[in-house]
Amino acid sequence: MRAAAQRELEMRARTYREQALKLFPWICGACGREFSGKNLRELTVHHKDHNHENNPPDGSNWELLCVYCHDNEHDRQSVADAYGTLRPGEKPTRIAGSSPFAALGELLKNKKK
């Protein structure tokens, strides 16, 4: 069962990758590196909304990224997910146990005198 699901996933990825390579120039959308020939395998399809099921035929949810920029994009998204999102008027929770600059304003005032 798992092997069949993996094959289906790979087949779907191959299909939308082939579509994306026909739609877009072979250039990384982040760093601008150009691809052709053997190094084309380093150009990947990134789903802008991070939903691999969302594959519109016009490619509006895709961008071509090199493997390095693609990894960076997912790392950035993981960090953002870890911090969550703030609602309007909500204050962020403190991560650090101390505030090293808490008294900075007072120190600067005293220095001006």
N, C-alpha and C positions, 0 to 999 in steps of 0.2 A: 504494500500500500504506500509506504513512504517513498520507495523508489519511483513509483508511478507519479506521485505528486511532484517529486523533484524533476522528473523528465518533463512534465507539463509546464512547470515553472521555467525551466531552461528553454523550452520550445517557445513559450510566450515571450520571454526576454529576447530570444533570437529574432522573433518576428517584429517586435516593436523597435529593436535596434536596427534591423534592416530598413524599416520604414524611416526611422530618424536619419539614417545615413543617406537616404535618398532625398529627404526634405531639406536638410541643413548642410551648410558648408562644413568640411571636416576640420573645424577649428574649435579649440576649447573655448567655451563661452566665458570662462573666468580669466584665464591667463593669456589667451590668444595664440597659444601654440598651434601650429598647423600639423596635420597628420596625412600620411599617405603610405601605401605599401605595407611593409611589415609592422610599422609602428601604429597602424590604424587600430590594432587590437587594444591599444592603451586609451582609446577614445571610448567613453562610456555614455550611456543615456541616464540622465538624472531626472527623476520625477519631481517637478517643482513643488507639488503639494505632498510629496513623500508617500503617495498612495500608488503602489505598483499595479493596482487594478484599474486605475484611471488612465486609459490609453486612447484618447481621442484620435481619430485618423488624421486630423490636421496637425497633430504634434504640438498642440497648444500647452500641454502639460509636460513637455520634455525640453531638455536642453542638453547639448553635448558638452561633456566635461572630461578632461583627462583624468586618469585614475587618481592622481595626486589631489587635484582640485575637488574631485568627487568625494574622496575621503575627508578632505577638509570641510566640505559642506556638511557632511553627515556628522562630523565631530562638533561643529558649531551648533547644529540642531540638537545634538544630545545635551550639550551644555545648556542651551536655552530651555530645553525640556526639564532639565534638572532644577533650574531656578524657578520654573513656572512663570505665570504671567500675573502682573499686577492689575487690579481693577482700578478705575478712576477713583482717586482719593485715598487709595490704600497705600500704606507705607511698607517698604520692603522689610523683611525680617533680617535681623542682624546675623551675620555668619561668624564674624570675628568675635572673640570673647572680650576684646578690649578696644578702646578708641584711642589710638596713638596720637591723633591730632585734636582731641577734645579740647585741650587748653591752649591751642595754637593762637586763637583770636586774642586771648588775654595776654599771652606772651608778646604778641606783636604790638598790642596797645602799649605795654610797658616799655618796649624797645623804642618807641617813637618819642617818649617823654625825655 
